[in-house]
Amino acid sequence: MGLKTLVSKLSGASRKNKAEKDHSAHVMQGVNPYWRKLTAGEIAGGEHRTFVGGEWEQIGKLQFEFLKAEGLEPHHNLVDVACGALRGGLHFVRYLESGRYHGLDINASLIEAARGELESAGLAHKDARLMVNDKFELSRFETSFDYGISVSLFTHLYMNHIVRCLAGMRKVMTQESRFYVTYFEAPEPVHLEPITHEPGGYVTTYDANPFHCAFDEMQSLARQTGLEARQIGDWGHPRNQKMICLERP
Ligand SMILES: C[S@@+](CC[C@H](N)C(=O)[O-])C[C@H]1O[C@@H](n2cnc3c(N)ncnc32)[C@H](O)[C@@H]1O
């Protein structure tokens, strides 16, 4: 193959990769704000910490302390689904053995910000495995997980996306795995009126971001994907998101 052909082939491949990456977050356009890529300047200014919901220290530590209380140990394999810029991830990476933390997110700019956070925290050597993916293809990590966590993801997704996430997660769960997810709770299924959650005064709706749903709806989605949901409820979240544990029955 001539040099010209090779160069043109390579730049074609890189255009395709870029197109795939650019496309990926746009899947969420009209669903939630996470299709928007932060600029390098915004990341340098720490904007990613606000973009993922703020309360960086508090909600980061909360996730970590919660999973530790649920039995997470340094040798466990953990996946953080919709890891964002590692608000919780930094704590997990510090605690876990090298190569045990896995994070997936749809937004490439947040994964860039996550790499910067790891560097600044002196954790670059801990081999955190980060992936940009728009289909919850968790099997691409090529491992199974003892623990999974997803904080403030289902609060930003339609139910069909939640099903895709659960289906992707089930493939990488064993009989012992536990997947913890947060959601804004509605008092009963098909709750079509907005709900104001206290503390914080956050307003959620049935069919637009940010979303609420009932535990029974979560249970039904879980069962459709071969999982079983257990209500944990209050776990100290400052805006009253509730926690559910999902397991293979
Ligand atoms: C509120 S932030 C929470 C991030 C992180 N869990 C934390 O606690 O900081 C929501 C995250 O969900 C990610 N997200 C939204 N839609 C997604 C999708 N369809 N697939 C994967 N990640 C998604 C966003 O990019 C963002 O990082």
Ligand as a Chemical Component Dictionary entry (heavy atoms), coordinates in Angstrom:
data_LIG
# 
_chem_comp.id                   LIG 
_chem_comp.type                 NON-POLYMER 
_chem_comp.pdbx_formal_charge   0 
_chem_comp.three_letter_code    LIG 
# 
loop_
_chem_comp_atom.comp_id 
_chem_comp_atom.atom_id 
_chem_comp_atom.alt_atom_id 
_chem_comp_atom.type_symbol 
_chem_comp_atom.charge 
_chem_comp_atom.model_Cartn_x 
_chem_comp_atom.model_Cartn_y 
_chem_comp_atom.model_Cartn_z 
_chem_comp_atom.pdbx_ordinal 
LIG C1  C1  C 0  -25.400 13.692 37.774 1  
LIG S1  S1  S 1  -24.024 13.035 36.942 2  
LIG C2  C2  C 0  -23.421 11.888 38.171 3  
LIG C3  C3  C 0  -22.030 11.390 37.877 4  
LIG C4  C4  C 0  -21.416 10.503 38.955 5  
LIG N1  N1  N 0  -22.170 9.283  39.156 6  
LIG C5  C5  C 0  -21.277 11.277 40.233 7  
LIG O1  O1  O 0  -21.840 10.877 41.257 8  
LIG O2  O2  O -1 -20.606 12.319 40.200 9  
LIG C6  C6  C 0  -24.795 11.994 35.711 10 
LIG C7  C7  C 0  -23.795 11.262 34.839 11 
LIG O3  O3  O 0  -24.509 10.378 33.979 12 
LIG C8  C8  C 0  -23.857 10.356 32.730 13 
LIG N2  N2  N 0  -24.822 9.869  31.738 14 
LIG C9  C9  C 0  -25.968 10.458 31.347 15 
LIG N3  N3  N 0  -26.593 9.707  30.420 16 
LIG C10 C10 C 0  -25.815 8.610  30.250 17 
LIG C11 C11 C 0  -25.918 7.445  29.432 18 
LIG N4  N4  N 0  -26.956 7.245  28.615 19 
LIG N5  N5  N 0  -24.924 6.523  29.475 20 
LIG C12 C12 C 0  -23.873 6.680  30.322 21 
LIG N6  N6  N 0  -23.720 7.767  31.120 22 
LIG C13 C13 C 0  -24.689 8.704  31.088 23 
LIG C14 C14 C 0  -23.452 11.817 32.531 24 
LIG O4  O4  O 0  -22.508 11.989 31.532 25 
LIG C15 C15 C 0  -22.974 12.172 33.933 26 
LIG O5  O5  O 0  -21.627 11.895 34.109 27 
# 
loop_
_chem_comp_bond.comp_id 
_chem_comp_bond.atom_id_1 
_chem_comp_bond.atom_id_2 
_chem_comp_bond.value_order 
_chem_comp_bond.pdbx_ordinal 
LIG C1  S1  SING 1  
LIG S1  C2  SING 2  
LIG S1  C6  SING 3  
LIG C2  C3  SING 4  
LIG C3  C4  SING 5  
LIG C4  N1  SING 6  
LIG C4  C5  SING 7  
LIG C5  O1  DOUB 8  
LIG C5  O2  SING 9  
LIG C6  C7  SING 10 
LIG C7  O3  SING 11 
LIG C7  C15 SING 12 
LIG O3  C8  SING 13 
LIG C8  N2  SING 14 
LIG C8  C14 SING 15 
LIG N2  C9  SING 16 
LIG N2  C13 SING 17 
LIG C9  N3  DOUB 18 
LIG N3  C10 SING 19 
LIG C10 C11 SING 20 
LIG C10 C13 DOUB 21 
LIG C11 N4  SING 22 
LIG C11 N5  DOUB 23 
LIG N5  C12 SING 24 
LIG C12 N6  DOUB 25 
LIG N6  C13 SING 26 
LIG C14 O4  SING 27 
LIG C14 C15 SING 28 
LIG C15 O5  SING 29 
# 
